Amino acid sequence: MVGYSSRDAGLHADEVAFLGSPGVGVDHARDLGVPPEHVWAGTSRDDEIHFAVDGDPRTWGGFPDQHWYGMNPADPAFGGNQIPSSPTTRHNDYWKDPQTVDALARIVVGRAEGTHQ
């Protein structure tokens, strides 16, 4: 919803962050209506969201990383910043992952330097 809203209507936000996203409706961070350096995303290796692929089997497990609603915003090719997480963090556990929570806190208070994976 954040991706589509940002793309279609614009958001009044300084930073945009996605965790375990099934795609955001655009193929690049610059298409969200905020500068790409203000777009953040993280997806753990073990997040089940990797199974939320689009309907085209030619894109499954390939590059770029296509999910149900478009490119995974945590894919480096998306053009945003990375939010770190433990590789074993599951989809509902990002808020329990200390490095993810710390990174989000830094983003929220405007001290995101050093947040990248």
LOZA-19413 format. One record per atom (N, C-alpha, C, O, CB): residue number from 1; residue in three letters; chain; x negated, y negated, z negated. Coordinates in steps of 0.1 Angstrom, whole numbers, padded with zeros to 4 digits. Glycine has a CB too. Example, Ala and Ser with C-alpha at 12.3 -4.5 7.8 and 13.67 -1.06 7.14 Angstrom:
BEGIN
(1,'ALA','A',(-0132,0057,-0078))
(1,'ALA','A',(-0123,0045,-0078))
(1,'ALA','A',(-0132,0033,-0078))
(1,'ALA','A',(-0142,0033,-0085))
(1,'ALA','A',(-0113,0045,-0090))
(2,'SER','A',(-0128,0022,-0071))
(2,'SER','A',(-0137,0011,-0071))
(2,'SER','A',(-0129,0000,-0079))
(2,'SER','A',(-0134,-0011,-0080))
(2,'SER','A',(-0141,0006,-0057))
END
This chain:
BEGIN
(1,'MET','A',(-0008,0012,0000))
(1,'MET','A',(0000,0000,0000))
(1,'MET','A',(-0009,-0013,0000))
(1,'MET','A',(-0005,-0022,0007))
(1,'MET','A',(0009,0000,-0012))
(2,'VAL','A',(-0019,-0012,-0008))
(2,'VAL','A',(-0028,-0024,-0008))
(2,'VAL','A',(-0034,-0027,0006))
(2,'VAL','A',(-0035,-0038,0010))
(2,'VAL','A',(-0039,-0022,-0018))
(3,'GLY','A',(-0039,-0016,0012))
(3,'GLY','A',(-0045,-0018,0026))
(3,'GLY','A',(-0035,-0023,0036))
(3,'GLY','A',(-0038,-0033,0043))
(3,'GLY','A',(-0050,-0005,0031))
(4,'TYR','A',(-0023,-0018,0036))
(4,'TYR','A',(-0013,-0023,0046))
(4,'TYR','A',(-0008,-0037,0042))
(4,'TYR','A',(-0007,-0045,0051))
(4,'TYR','A',(-0001,-0013,0046))
(5,'SER','A',(-0007,-0040,0030))
(5,'SER','A',(-0003,-0053,0026))
(5,'SER','A',(-0013,-0063,0029))
(5,'SER','A',(-0011,-0074,0034))
(5,'SER','A',(0000,-0054,0011))
(6,'SER','A',(-0026,-0060,0027))
(6,'SER','A',(-0037,-0069,0030))
(6,'SER','A',(-0038,-0071,0045))
(6,'SER','A',(-0040,-0082,0050))
(6,'SER','A',(-0050,-0063,0025))
(7,'ARG','A',(-0036,-0060,0052))
(7,'ARG','A',(-0037,-0061,0067))
(7,'ARG','A',(-0026,-0069,0073))
(7,'ARG','A',(-0028,-0077,0082))
(7,'ARG','A',(-0037,-0047,0073))
(8,'ASP','A',(-0014,-0067,0068))
(8,'ASP','A',(-0002,-0073,0074))
(8,'ASP','A',(0002,-0086,0069))
(8,'ASP','A',(0007,-0095,0076))
(8,'ASP','A',(0010,-0063,0073))
(9,'ALA','A',(0000,-0089,0056))
(9,'ALA','A',(0005,-0101,0050))
(9,'ALA','A',(-0006,-0109,0043))
(9,'ALA','A',(-0004,-0120,0039))
(9,'ALA','A',(0016,-0098,0040))
(10,'GLY','A',(-0017,-0103,0041))
(10,'GLY','A',(-0028,-0109,0033))
(10,'GLY','A',(-0026,-0108,0018))
(10,'GLY','A',(-0014,-0107,0014))
(10,'GLY','A',(-0029,-0124,0037))
(11,'LEU','A',(-0037,-0108,0011))
(11,'LEU','A',(-0036,-0107,-0003))
(11,'LEU','A',(-0043,-0119,-0009))
(11,'LEU','A',(-0053,-0125,-0003))
(11,'LEU','A',(-0043,-0094,-0009))
(12,'HIS','A',(-0038,-0124,-0020))
(12,'HIS','A',(-0045,-0135,-0027))
(12,'HIS','A',(-0054,-0128,-0038))
(12,'HIS','A',(-0051,-0128,-0050))
(12,'HIS','A',(-0035,-0145,-0034))
(13,'ALA','A',(-0065,-0122,-0034))
(13,'ALA','A',(-0074,-0115,-0042))
(13,'ALA','A',(-0088,-0118,-0039))
(13,'ALA','A',(-0092,-0120,-0027))
(13,'ALA','A',(-0071,-0100,-0042))
(14,'ASP','A',(-0097,-0119,-0049))
(14,'ASP','A',(-0111,-0121,-0047))
(14,'ASP','A',(-0118,-0108,-0043))
(14,'ASP','A',(-0127,-0108,-0035))
(14,'ASP','A',(-0117,-0127,-0060))
(15,'GLU','A',(-0113,-0097,-0049))
(15,'GLU','A',(-0119,-0084,-0046))
(15,'GLU','A',(-0108,-0074,-0044))
(15,'GLU','A',(-0097,-0075,-0049))
(15,'GLU','A',(-0129,-0079,-0058))
(16,'VAL','A',(-0111,-0064,-0036))
(16,'VAL','A',(-0101,-0053,-0033))
(16,'VAL','A',(-0109,-0040,-0036))
(16,'VAL','A',(-0120,-0038,-0030))
(16,'VAL','A',(-0095,-0053,-0019))
(17,'ALA','A',(-0103,-0031,-0044))
(17,'ALA','A',(-0109,-0018,-0047))
(17,'ALA','A',(-0100,-0007,-0045))
(17,'ALA','A',(-0088,-0007,-0048))
(17,'ALA','A',(-0114,-0019,-0062))
(18,'PHE','A',(-0105,0004,-0040))
(18,'PHE','A',(-0098,0017,-0038))
(18,'PHE','A',(-0105,0028,-0044))
(18,'PHE','A',(-0118,0029,-0043))
(18,'PHE','A',(-0096,0019,-0022))
(19,'LEU','A',(-0098,0037,-0051))
(19,'LEU','A',(-0104,0049,-0056))
(19,'LEU','A',(-0096,0061,-0051))
(19,'LEU','A',(-0084,0062,-0052))
(19,'LEU','A',(-0104,0049,-0072))
(20,'GLY','A',(-0103,0071,-0046))
(20,'GLY','A',(-0097,0083,-0041))
(20,'GLY','A',(-0086,0080,-0031))
(20,'GLY','A',(-0075,0086,-0032))
(20,'GLY','A',(-0091,0091,-0053))
(21,'SER','A',(-0088,0072,-0022))
(21,'SER','A',(-0078,0067,-0012))
(21,'SER','A',(-0076,0077,-0001))
(21,'SER','A',(-0085,0083,0004))
(21,'SER','A',(-0082,0054,-0007))
(22,'PRO','A',(-0063,0078,0003))
(22,'PRO','A',(-0060,0086,0015))
(22,'PRO','A',(-0061,0078,0028))
(22,'PRO','A',(-0055,0082,0038))
(22,'PRO','A',(-0046,0092,0014))
(23,'GLY','A',(-0068,0067,0028))
(23,'GLY','A',(-0069,0058,0039))
(23,'GLY','A',(-0061,0045,0036))
(23,'GLY','A',(-0052,0046,0027))
(23,'GLY','A',(-0063,0064,0052))
(24,'VAL','A',(-0064,0035,0043))
(24,'VAL','A',(-0058,0022,0039))
(24,'VAL','A',(-0052,0015,0051))
(24,'VAL','A',(-0048,0003,0050))
(24,'VAL','A',(-0068,0013,0033))
(25,'GLY','A',(-0050,0022,0062))
(25,'GLY','A',(-0043,0016,0074))
(25,'GLY','A',(-0052,0008,0083))
(25,'GLY','A',(-0047,0003,0093))
(25,'GLY','A',(-0032,0008,0069))
(26,'VAL','A',(-0065,0007,0081))
(26,'VAL','A',(-0074,0000,0090))
(26,'VAL','A',(-0086,0009,0091))
(26,'VAL','A',(-0089,0018,0083))
(26,'VAL','A',(-0077,-0014,0084))
(27,'ASP','A',(-0095,0006,0101))
(27,'ASP','A',(-0107,0014,0103))
(27,'ASP','A',(-0119,0007,0098))
(27,'ASP','A',(-0130,0013,0098))
(27,'ASP','A',(-0108,0016,0118))
(28,'HIS','A',(-0118,-0006,0094))
(28,'HIS','A',(-0130,-0013,0089))
(28,'HIS','A',(-0126,-0022,0078))
(28,'HIS','A',(-0115,-0028,0078))
(28,'HIS','A',(-0137,-0020,0100))
(29,'ALA','A',(-0135,-0024,0068))
(29,'ALA','A',(-0132,-0034,0057))
(29,'ALA','A',(-0129,-0048,0062))
(29,'ALA','A',(-0121,-0054,0056))
(29,'ALA','A',(-0145,-0034,0048))
(30,'ARG','A',(-0135,-0052,0073))
(30,'ARG','A',(-0133,-0066,0078))
(30,'ARG','A',(-0118,-0068,0082))
(30,'ARG','A',(-0113,-0079,0084))
(30,'ARG','A',(-0142,-0069,0090))
(31,'ASP','A',(-0111,-0057,0085))
(31,'ASP','A',(-0097,-0058,0089))
(31,'ASP','A',(-0087,-0059,0077))
(31,'ASP','A',(-0075,-0060,0080))
(31,'ASP','A',(-0093,-0045,0097))
(32,'LEU','A',(-0092,-0060,0065))
(32,'LEU','A',(-0083,-0062,0054))
(32,'LEU','A',(-0080,-0076,0050))
(32,'LEU','A',(-0073,-0079,0040))
(32,'LEU','A',(-0089,-0055,0042))
(33,'GLY','A',(-0086,-0086,0057))
(33,'GLY','A',(-0083,-0100,0054))
(33,'GLY','A',(-0091,-0106,0043))
(33,'GLY','A',(-0088,-0117,0039))
(33,'GLY','A',(-0068,-0101,0051))
(34,'VAL','A',(-0100,-0098,0038))
(34,'VAL','A',(-0110,-0104,0028))
(34,'VAL','A',(-0124,-0100,0034))
(34,'VAL','A',(-0125,-0091,0041))
(34,'VAL','A',(-0108,-0098,0014))
(35,'PRO','A',(-0134,-0108,0030))
(35,'PRO','A',(-0148,-0105,0035))
(35,'PRO','A',(-0152,-0090,0031))
(35,'PRO','A',(-0149,-0086,0020))
(35,'PRO','A',(-0158,-0115,0030))
(36,'PRO','A',(-0158,-0083,0040))
(36,'PRO','A',(-0162,-0069,0037))
(36,'PRO','A',(-0170,-0068,0024))
(36,'PRO','A',(-0169,-0057,0017))
(36,'PRO','A',(-0170,-0063,0048))
(37,'GLU','A',(-0178,-0078,0021))
(37,'GLU','A',(-0186,-0077,0008))
(37,'GLU','A',(-0177,-0078,-0004))
(37,'GLU','A',(-0183,-0076,-0015))
(37,'GLU','A',(-0196,-0088,0008))
(38,'HIS','A',(-0164,-0080,-0003))
(38,'HIS','A',(-0155,-0080,-0014))
(38,'HIS','A',(-0146,-0068,-0014))
(38,'HIS','A',(-0135,-0068,-0021))
(38,'HIS','A',(-0147,-0093,-0014))
(39,'VAL','A',(-0149,-0058,-0006))
(39,'VAL','A',(-0141,-0046,-0005))
(39,'VAL','A',(-0149,-0035,-0011))
(39,'VAL','A',(-0161,-0033,-0008))
(39,'VAL','A',(-0137,-0042,0010))
(40,'TRP','A',(-0143,-0027,-0020))
(40,'TRP','A',(-0150,-0017,-0028))
(40,'TRP','A',(-0142,-0004,-0027))
(40,'TRP','A',(-0129,-0004,-0027))
(40,'TRP','A',(-0151,-0021,-0043))
(41,'ALA','A',(-0149,0007,-0027))
(41,'ALA','A',(-0142,0020,-0026))
(41,'ALA','A',(-0151,0031,-0031))
(41,'ALA','A',(-0163,0031,-0030))
(41,'ALA','A',(-0137,0023,-0012))
(42,'GLY','A',(-0144,0041,-0037))
(42,'GLY','A',(-0151,0053,-0042))
(42,'GLY','A',(-0143,0065,-0041))
(42,'GLY','A',(-0131,0065,-0043))
(42,'GLY','A',(-0156,0051,-0057))
(43,'THR','A',(-0149,0076,-0037))
(43,'THR','A',(-0143,0089,-0036))
(43,'THR','A',(-0153,0099,-0040))
(43,'THR','A',(-0163,0101,-0034))
(43,'THR','A',(-0137,0092,-0022))
(44,'SER','A',(-0150,0106,-0050))
(44,'SER','A',(-0158,0117,-0055))
(44,'SER','A',(-0159,0129,-0045))
(44,'SER','A',(-0149,0131,-0038))
(44,'SER','A',(-0154,0122,-0069))
(45,'ARG','A',(-0170,0136,-0045))
(45,'ARG','A',(-0171,0147,-0037))
(45,'ARG','A',(-0160,0158,-0039))
(45,'ARG','A',(-0156,0164,-0030))
(45,'ARG','A',(-0185,0154,-0039))
(46,'ASP','A',(-0156,0159,-0052))
(46,'ASP','A',(-0147,0170,-0056))
(46,'ASP','A',(-0132,0165,-0056))
(46,'ASP','A',(-0123,0172,-0061))
(46,'ASP','A',(-0150,0175,-0069))
(47,'ASP','A',(-0130,0153,-0052))
(47,'ASP','A',(-0116,0147,-0052))
(47,'ASP','A',(-0108,0155,-0041))
(47,'ASP','A',(-0111,0156,-0030))
(47,'ASP','A',(-0116,0132,-0049))
(48,'GLU','A',(-0096,0159,-0046))
(48,'GLU','A',(-0087,0167,-0037))
(48,'GLU','A',(-0082,0158,-0025))
(48,'GLU','A',(-0076,0164,-0016))
(48,'GLU','A',(-0075,0172,-0045))
(49,'ILE','A',(-0084,0145,-0026))
(49,'ILE','A',(-0079,0136,-0015))
(49,'ILE','A',(-0085,0140,-0002))
(49,'ILE','A',(-0080,0136,0009))
(49,'ILE','A',(-0081,0122,-0019))
(50,'HIS','A',(-0097,0146,-0002))
(50,'HIS','A',(-0104,0150,0010))
(50,'HIS','A',(-0095,0160,0019))
(50,'HIS','A',(-0098,0162,0030))
(50,'HIS','A',(-0117,0157,0007))
(51,'PHE','A',(-0085,0166,0012))
(51,'PHE','A',(-0076,0175,0019))
(51,'PHE','A',(-0064,0167,0025))
(51,'PHE','A',(-0056,0173,0033))
(51,'PHE','A',(-0071,0186,0010))
(52,'ALA','A',(-0063,0155,0023))
(52,'ALA','A',(-0052,0146,0028))
(52,'ALA','A',(-0056,0141,0041))
(52,'ALA','A',(-0058,0129,0043))
(52,'ALA','A',(-0048,0135,0018))
(53,'VAL','A',(-0058,0150,0051))
(53,'VAL','A',(-0063,0146,0064))
(53,'VAL','A',(-0052,0142,0073))
(53,'VAL','A',(-0040,0145,0071))
(53,'VAL','A',(-0071,0157,0070))
(54,'ASP','A',(-0055,0135,0084))
(54,'ASP','A',(-0045,0131,0094))
(54,'ASP','A',(-0040,0143,0101))
(54,'ASP','A',(-0046,0154,0099))
(54,'ASP','A',(-0050,0120,0103))
(55,'GLY','A',(-0031,0142,0110))
(55,'GLY','A',(-0025,0153,0117))
(55,'GLY','A',(-0033,0159,0129))
(55,'GLY','A',(-0029,0168,0135))
(55,'GLY','A',(-0012,0149,0122))
(56,'ASP','A',(-0044,0152,0132))
(56,'ASP','A',(-0052,0156,0144))
(56,'ASP','A',(-0064,0165,0139))
(56,'ASP','A',(-0073,0160,0133))
(56,'ASP','A',(-0058,0144,0151))
(57,'PRO','A',(-0063,0178,0142))
(57,'PRO','A',(-0074,0187,0137))
(57,'PRO','A',(-0088,0184,0142))
(57,'PRO','A',(-0098,0188,0137))
(57,'PRO','A',(-0071,0201,0140))
(58,'ARG','A',(-0089,0176,0153))
(58,'ARG','A',(-0102,0172,0158))
(58,'ARG','A',(-0109,0163,0149))
(58,'ARG','A',(-0122,0162,0150))
(58,'ARG','A',(-0100,0165,0172))
(59,'THR','A',(-0102,0156,0140))
(59,'THR','A',(-0109,0147,0130))
(59,'THR','A',(-0112,0153,0117))
(59,'THR','A',(-0118,0147,0109))
(59,'THR','A',(-0100,0135,0129))
(60,'TRP','A',(-0108,0165,0114))
(60,'TRP','A',(-0110,0172,0101))
(60,'TRP','A',(-0124,0175,0099))
(60,'TRP','A',(-0131,0181,0107))
(60,'TRP','A',(-0102,0185,0101))
(61,'GLY','A',(-0129,0170,0087))
(61,'GLY','A',(-0143,0172,0083))
(61,'GLY','A',(-0154,0166,0092))
(61,'GLY','A',(-0165,0169,0091))
(61,'GLY','A',(-0145,0187,0083))
(62,'GLY','A',(-0150,0157,0100))
(62,'GLY','A',(-0159,0151,0109))
(62,'GLY','A',(-0163,0136,0106))
(62,'GLY','A',(-0161,0132,0094))
(62,'GLY','A',(-0154,0151,0123))
(63,'PHE','A',(-0168,0129,0115))
(63,'PHE','A',(-0172,0116,0113))
(63,'PHE','A',(-0165,0107,0124))
(63,'PHE','A',(-0165,0111,0135))
(63,'PHE','A',(-0188,0114,0115))
(64,'PRO','A',(-0159,0096,0121))
(64,'PRO','A',(-0158,0092,0107))
(64,'PRO','A',(-0148,0100,0099))
(64,'PRO','A',(-0140,0108,0104))
(64,'PRO','A',(-0153,0077,0107))
(65,'ASP','A',(-0148,0098,0086))
(65,'ASP','A',(-0140,0105,0076))
(65,'ASP','A',(-0126,0100,0076))
(65,'ASP','A',(-0122,0090,0070))
(65,'ASP','A',(-0146,0104,0062))
(66,'GLN','A',(-0117,0107,0084))
(66,'GLN','A',(-0103,0103,0086))
(66,'GLN','A',(-0094,0110,0075))
(66,'GLN','A',(-0095,0122,0073))
(66,'GLN','A',(-0098,0106,0100))
(67,'HIS','A',(-0086,0102,0069))
(67,'HIS','A',(-0077,0107,0059))
(67,'HIS','A',(-0063,0105,0064))
(67,'HIS','A',(-0061,0100,0076))
(67,'HIS','A',(-0079,0101,0045))
(68,'TRP','A',(-0053,0107,0056))
(68,'TRP','A',(-0039,0106,0060))
(68,'TRP','A',(-0035,0093,0066))
(68,'TRP','A',(-0028,0092,0076))
(68,'TRP','A',(-0030,0109,0048))
(69,'TYR','A',(-0040,0082,0060))
(69,'TYR','A',(-0036,0069,0065))
(69,'TYR','A',(-0048,0061,0071))
(69,'TYR','A',(-0049,0049,0071))
(69,'TYR','A',(-0031,0060,0053))
(70,'GLY','A',(-0057,0069,0077))
(70,'GLY','A',(-0068,0062,0084))
(70,'GLY','A',(-0082,0066,0077))
(70,'GLY','A',(-0083,0075,0069))
(70,'GLY','A',(-0067,0048,0085))
(71,'MET','A',(-0091,0058,0081))
(71,'MET','A',(-0105,0061,0076))
(71,'MET','A',(-0106,0060,0061))
(71,'MET','A',(-0100,0051,0055))
(71,'MET','A',(-0115,0051,0083))
(72,'ASN','A',(-0114,0069,0055))
(72,'ASN','A',(-0116,0068,0041))
(72,'ASN','A',(-0124,0055,0038))
(72,'ASN','A',(-0135,0053,0044))
(72,'ASN','A',(-0125,0081,0036))
(73,'PRO','A',(-0119,0046,0030))
(73,'PRO','A',(-0126,0034,0027))
(73,'PRO','A',(-0139,0036,0019))
(73,'PRO','A',(-0147,0026,0019))
(73,'PRO','A',(-0117,0024,0020))
(74,'ALA','A',(-0142,0048,0014))
(74,'ALA','A',(-0154,0050,0007))
(74,'ALA','A',(-0165,0055,0017))
(74,'ALA','A',(-0177,0057,0013))
(74,'ALA','A',(-0152,0061,-0004))
(75,'ASP','A',(-0161,0058,0029))
(75,'ASP','A',(-0171,0062,0039))
(75,'ASP','A',(-0180,0050,0042))
(75,'ASP','A',(-0174,0039,0045))
(75,'ASP','A',(-0164,0067,0053))
(76,'PRO','A',(-0193,0051,0042))
(76,'PRO','A',(-0202,0039,0045))
(76,'PRO','A',(-0199,0032,0058))
(76,'PRO','A',(-0200,0020,0059))
(76,'PRO','A',(-0216,0044,0045))
(77,'ALA','A',(-0194,0040,0068))
(77,'ALA','A',(-0191,0034,0081))
(77,'ALA','A',(-0179,0024,0080))
(77,'ALA','A',(-0176,0016,0089))
(77,'ALA','A',(-0188,0045,0091))
(78,'PHE','A',(-0171,0025,0069))
(78,'PHE','A',(-0160,0016,0068))
(78,'PHE','A',(-0164,0002,0066))
(78,'PHE','A',(-0157,-0008,0069))
(78,'PHE','A',(-0151,0020,0056))
(79,'GLY','A',(-0176,0000,0060))
(79,'GLY','A',(-0182,-0013,0059))
(79,'GLY','A',(-0180,-0021,0046))
(79,'GLY','A',(-0183,-0032,0045))
(79,'GLY','A',(-0176,-0022,0069))
(80,'GLY','A',(-0174,-0014,0036))
(80,'GLY','A',(-0173,-0020,0023))
(80,'GLY','A',(-0184,-0016,0014))
(80,'GLY','A',(-0194,-0010,0018))
(80,'GLY','A',(-0159,-0016,0017))
(81,'ASN','A',(-0182,-0018,0001))
(81,'ASN','A',(-0192,-0014,-0009))
(81,'ASN','A',(-0188,-0002,-0016))
(81,'ASN','A',(-0176,0002,-0016))
(81,'ASN','A',(-0193,-0026,-0020))
(82,'GLN','A',(-0197,0006,-0022))
(82,'GLN','A',(-0194,0018,-0028))
(82,'GLN','A',(-0192,0017,-0043))
(82,'GLN','A',(-0200,0009,-0050))
(82,'GLN','A',(-0206,0028,-0025))
(83,'ILE','A',(-0182,0023,-0048))
(83,'ILE','A',(-0180,0024,-0063))
(83,'ILE','A',(-0185,0038,-0067))
(83,'ILE','A',(-0181,0048,-0061))
(83,'ILE','A',(-0165,0022,-0067))
(84,'PRO','A',(-0195,0038,-0076))
(84,'PRO','A',(-0200,0051,-0080))
(84,'PRO','A',(-0191,0060,-0088))
(84,'PRO','A',(-0182,0055,-0095))
(84,'PRO','A',(-0213,0049,-0087))
(85,'SER','A',(-0192,0073,-0087))
(85,'SER','A',(-0185,0082,-0095))
(85,'SER','A',(-0193,0095,-0096))
(85,'SER','A',(-0202,0098,-0087))
(85,'SER','A',(-0171,0085,-0089))
(86,'SER','A',(-0190,0103,-0106))
(86,'SER','A',(-0196,0116,-0107))
(86,'SER','A',(-0192,0124,-0095))
(86,'SER','A',(-0180,0123,-0092))
(86,'SER','A',(-0193,0122,-0121))
(87,'PRO','A',(-0200,0132,-0089))
(87,'PRO','A',(-0196,0141,-0078))
(87,'PRO','A',(-0185,0151,-0082))
(87,'PRO','A',(-0177,0155,-0074))
(87,'PRO','A',(-0207,0149,-0073))
(88,'THR','A',(-0183,0154,-0095))
(88,'THR','A',(-0173,0163,-0100))
(88,'THR','A',(-0160,0157,-0105))
(88,'THR','A',(-0152,0164,-0110))
(88,'THR','A',(-0179,0172,-0110))
(89,'THR','A',(-0159,0144,-0103))
(89,'THR','A',(-0147,0137,-0108))
(89,'THR','A',(-0136,0141,-0099))
(89,'THR','A',(-0137,0141,-0086))
(89,'THR','A',(-0149,0121,-0107))
(90,'ARG','A',(-0125,0145,-0105))
(90,'ARG','A',(-0113,0149,-0097))
(90,'ARG','A',(-0104,0137,-0095))
(90,'ARG','A',(-0106,0126,-0101))
(90,'ARG','A',(-0105,0160,-0105))
(91,'HIS','A',(-0094,0138,-0087))
(91,'HIS','A',(-0085,0127,-0083))
(91,'HIS','A',(-0079,0119,-0094))
(91,'HIS','A',(-0079,0107,-0093))
(91,'HIS','A',(-0075,0132,-0074))
(92,'ASN','A',(-0075,0126,-0104))
(92,'ASN','A',(-0068,0119,-0115))
(92,'ASN','A',(-0078,0115,-0126))
(92,'ASN','A',(-0073,0110,-0137))
(92,'ASN','A',(-0057,0127,-0121))
(93,'ASP','A',(-0091,0116,-0124))
(93,'ASP','A',(-0100,0114,-0135))
(93,'ASP','A',(-0110,0102,-0133))
(93,'ASP','A',(-0119,0101,-0141))
(93,'ASP','A',(-0108,0126,-0137))
(94,'TYR','A',(-0108,0094,-0123))
(94,'TYR','A',(-0117,0082,-0122))
(94,'TYR','A',(-0117,0073,-0134))
(94,'TYR','A',(-0128,0068,-0137))
(94,'TYR','A',(-0113,0074,-0109))
(95,'TRP','A',(-0106,0072,-0141))
(95,'TRP','A',(-0105,0063,-0152))
(95,'TRP','A',(-0112,0069,-0164))
(95,'TRP','A',(-0114,0063,-0175))
(95,'TRP','A',(-0091,0060,-0156))
(96,'LYS','A',(-0116,0082,-0163))
(96,'LYS','A',(-0124,0089,-0174))
(96,'LYS','A',(-0139,0089,-0171))
(96,'LYS','A',(-0147,0093,-0179))
(96,'LYS','A',(-0118,0103,-0176))
(97,'ASP','A',(-0143,0085,-0159))
(97,'ASP','A',(-0157,0086,-0154))
(97,'ASP','A',(-0164,0073,-0159))
(97,'ASP','A',(-0160,0062,-0153))
(97,'ASP','A',(-0157,0088,-0139))
(98,'PRO','A',(-0173,0073,-0168))
(98,'PRO','A',(-0179,0061,-0173))
(98,'PRO','A',(-0186,0052,-0163))
(98,'PRO','A',(-0185,0040,-0163))
(98,'PRO','A',(-0189,0064,-0183))
(99,'GLN','A',(-0192,0058,-0153))
(99,'GLN','A',(-0199,0050,-0143))
(99,'GLN','A',(-0189,0043,-0134))
(99,'GLN','A',(-0191,0031,-0129))
(99,'GLN','A',(-0209,0058,-0134))
(100,'THR','A',(-0177,0049,-0131))
(100,'THR','A',(-0167,0043,-0123))
(100,'THR','A',(-0160,0032,-0131))
(100,'THR','A',(-0158,0021,-0125))
(100,'THR','A',(-0157,0053,-0119))
(101,'VAL','A',(-0157,0034,-0143))
(101,'VAL','A',(-0151,0024,-0151))
(101,'VAL','A',(-0160,0012,-0153))
(101,'VAL','A',(-0156,0000,-0153))
(101,'VAL','A',(-0147,0030,-0165))
(102,'ASP','A',(-0173,0014,-0155))
(102,'ASP','A',(-0183,0004,-0157))
(102,'ASP','A',(-0183,-0005,-0144))
(102,'ASP','A',(-0184,-0017,-0144))
(102,'ASP','A',(-0196,0009,-0160))
(103,'ALA','A',(-0184,0002,-0133))
(103,'ALA','A',(-0184,-0005,-0120))
(103,'ALA','A',(-0172,-0013,-0118))
(103,'ALA','A',(-0173,-0025,-0113))
(103,'ALA','A',(-0186,0005,-0108))
(104,'LEU','A',(-0160,-0008,-0121))
(104,'LEU','A',(-0148,-0016,-0119))
(104,'LEU','A',(-0148,-0028,-0128))
(104,'LEU','A',(-0144,-0039,-0124))
(104,'LEU','A',(-0136,-0007,-0122))
(105,'ALA','A',(-0153,-0026,-0141))
(105,'ALA','A',(-0153,-0037,-0150))
(105,'ALA','A',(-0162,-0048,-0144))
(105,'ALA','A',(-0159,-0060,-0145))
(105,'ALA','A',(-0158,-0033,-0164))
(106,'ARG','A',(-0174,-0045,-0139))
(106,'ARG','A',(-0183,-0054,-0133))
(106,'ARG','A',(-0177,-0062,-0121))
(106,'ARG','A',(-0178,-0074,-0120))
(106,'ARG','A',(-0196,-0047,-0129))
(107,'ILE','A',(-0169,-0054,-0113))
(107,'ILE','A',(-0163,-0061,-0102))
(107,'ILE','A',(-0152,-0071,-0107))
(107,'ILE','A',(-0151,-0082,-0102))
(107,'ILE','A',(-0156,-0050,-0093))
(108,'VAL','A',(-0144,-0067,-0116))
(108,'VAL','A',(-0134,-0075,-0122))
(108,'VAL','A',(-0139,-0088,-0128))
(108,'VAL','A',(-0133,-0099,-0126))
(108,'VAL','A',(-0125,-0068,-0132))
(109,'VAL','A',(-0150,-0088,-0135))
(109,'VAL','A',(-0156,-0100,-0141))
(109,'VAL','A',(-0166,-0107,-0132))
(109,'VAL','A',(-0172,-0117,-0137))
(109,'VAL','A',(-0163,-0096,-0154))
(110,'GLY','A',(-0167,-0103,-0120))
(110,'GLY','A',(-0176,-0110,-0110))
(110,'GLY','A',(-0190,-0108,-0112))
(110,'GLY','A',(-0199,-0116,-0108))
(110,'GLY','A',(-0173,-0125,-0112))
(111,'ARG','A',(-0194,-0096,-0118))
(111,'ARG','A',(-0208,-0093,-0120))
(111,'ARG','A',(-0211,-0079,-0113))
(111,'ARG','A',(-0216,-0070,-0119))
(111,'ARG','A',(-0212,-0092,-0135))
(112,'ALA','A',(-0208,-0078,-0100))
(112,'ALA','A',(-0208,-0066,-0093))
(112,'ALA','A',(-0222,-0062,-0089))
(112,'ALA','A',(-0225,-0051,-0084))
(112,'ALA','A',(-0199,-0066,-0081))
(113,'GLU','A',(-0232,-0071,-0090))
(113,'GLU','A',(-0246,-0068,-0085))
(113,'GLU','A',(-0250,-0055,-0093))
(113,'GLU','A',(-0248,-0054,-0105))
(113,'GLU','A',(-0255,-0079,-0087))
(114,'GLY','A',(-0257,-0046,-0085))
(114,'GLY','A',(-0261,-0034,-0091))
(114,'GLY','A',(-0251,-0023,-0093))
(114,'GLY','A',(-0253,-0013,-0099))
(114,'GLY','A',(-0267,-0036,-0105))
(115,'THR','A',(-0239,-0025,-0088))
(115,'THR','A',(-0228,-0016,-0089))
(115,'THR','A',(-0229,-0005,-0079))
(115,'THR','A',(-0224,0006,-0081))
(115,'THR','A',(-0214,-0023,-0087))
(116,'HIS','A',(-0235,-0007,-0067))
(116,'HIS','A',(-0235,0002,-0056))
(116,'HIS','A',(-0241,0015,-0060))
(116,'HIS','A',(-0250,0016,-0069))
(116,'HIS','A',(-0242,-0004,-0044))
(117,'GLN','A',(-0237,0026,-0053))
(117,'GLN','A',(-0243,0039,-0055))
(117,'GLN','A',(-0257,0039,-0050))
(117,'GLN','A',(-0264,0050,-0051))
(117,'GLN','A',(-0235,0050,-0049))
END
